[in-house]
Each structure stands twice: as C-alpha cells, then as structure tokens.
Amino acid sequence: MSSIGRNQLCPCGSGKKYKYCHIDKPLDLGASMSELNHLKNEVLKNIRGHVEIYDTRDMLSHFPNHKELIQKMYQAIDRVSELPLERNPEHIPGTQIFNRVHSSALGNIQFAWSVPILESFIKSHDLSLQDFKVAELMNFIDPSVLVKDRLQHAASNNEPVYVIEYQAIELERWAVDGNHRIAARFAKDKESKIKGYCFSEELHMKAIMYDFMRVAYAIRANIVKAFGYRDNKKLPTLLPMD
C-alpha cells in the first residue's frame, strides 16, 4: 500500500493527475457524487478481482471452511454495491482525511481514514502513547507526497503521530497522520524515535471514510490472513465484512 503519488491518476476517476485534482481537497469535499460513485465502482470491481483470483486458483483451500469464507466475500461486495454511497457519520466535514492507495497488479484499492475519528478513539479507548522508531515508519512513506516547505516546520512539531496496523503480507504499521514529522526526524537522526498512538485493525476500520472502503479493507485483510494460515497455527481472527 502506498500514498497517492502527485503524478498518479486521481482516484476520484476524473482522469486528471492527482496534483491537478484532489491533492489539496479531501475526496468527500472536493469530489462530486458521480466521482465518488465511480471510485466506489472501481474499488469494488478491483476487490472482486482479488477474490476471484484466490477463488478460481483455489489458493485458500487449506483454510477451514474456505468456500464459505469466499462466498461471504462475494456477498459482502454485492451487498455494499447495491447500497447508496454512505460516508462515515462520525466524520466532521472539512476536517482532515488521510488517503492511501493499496497498489496491486490486480487493481488498486483506495482507502481513506478520518483523522478526527481516530483522535476521538484515543480517549474513548484509553490508548497509551508509544515510542516508534522513525526508520521503521519511513519504510512506508511515499517521498513524492512530502512537501519541502512543511518539513522544516514538522521538525519542531512534537505532536504525536497516528499509526494504524495494516494487514499486508505481515502485519505492518502505517502512519496516517504525521508523515512530515517522521520524515523530518529521520533526516535529522535515523536512530531517533517518535511518540504516537497505534490503532488496531478492528479500531481503525471504524474510522474509514466510506462503507465500500471498509468492506474492501476487511475482505483484502481476510484474504491475506486466510492465505497465510497453516495447520499448525491458531486460526486468525477475521475482520467483519458487513
């Protein structure tokens, strides 16, 4: 998964490069309903393609009740595709959103998180500050989205960063708020640490901006969990796909 590059096509479906389209505008505010519906169709088409590959190639046959799991994935895609576009009701319009694209040869999948919703979880779920190694977080930052003028200010910004647990081949940690702070500290001292909060998958999914993105995230994560399962391991906890 990577941040949207300035020269990549904008995920809203306009056909323009991201830097000429929604780079400074959250998708929920800057995109028209038709653009968001186009994005929804693209995301669901691509996540269906992921499921079909694992289904037709029988790549999850080692996972208990794999046929039932795959059927539930198809049903979840069909169900959300028929529903009207629904934005996370907890998000406050005009506040910060973090967009990322899961890049794949099977088709890219756009995700977006409401930063204020994540912030509200810190108190409601009694989260504790943690120390993160900036070198590890830097592995998941796309330099093309960093703005040089912001890095100087970020170097003196001591606000904690927000990090989500993201299910890639292995469980990884991605910064959804604080990328410039991480990059600035890394440039100054590669061995340094930065304070932040970590949000589990089950928690940060509740901050995903749109229902179709949440379903796509759960399906993609469950595919990875099921594919990585082995008989001698404990069954993974799958994410809800509703």
DABELDA-V373915 format. One line per field, one symbol per residue. ss: DSSP state (~ for helix, > for strand, _ for the rest). phi: phi as a letter, one per 30 degrees, with the letter a starting at -180 (. if undefined). burial: # if it has 16 or more other ideal C-beta (glycine too) atoms within 10 Angstrom, else .. A space follows every 50 residues. Layout:
ss=???
phi=???
burial=???
This chain:
ss=_>______>_______>~~~______~~~~__~~~~~~~~~~~~~~~~~~ ~~~~~~_________~~~~~~~~~~~~~~~~~____>_________>>>> >>______>>>>>>~~~~~~~~~~_____>>>>~~~~~____~~~__~~~ ~~~~______>>>>>>>___>>>>>>>_~~~~~~~~~~____>>>>>>>_ ~~~~~~~>_>~~~~~~~~~~~~~~~~~_______________
phi=.bdddecdddddjdiddedcbcdcbeedcdcddddddddedddddddddd ddddddchdcdddehdddddddddddddddddddebdedddcejcdbccb cddaddkdbdbbcddddedddeddchdcdbccdddddddccdedcdcedd dddddcdcddccbcdcdcebdcccdcajddddddddddadcdbbdacccd edddddcddbdddddddddddddddddddbedcdedddddcc
burial=#####..#.#####...#..##...###..#...##.###.###.###.# #..##....#..#..#..##.##..##..#.......#..#.....#### ##...#.########.##..#.....#....#.#..##.###..##.... ...#.....########.....##############.......#.####. #.########################..#........##.#.
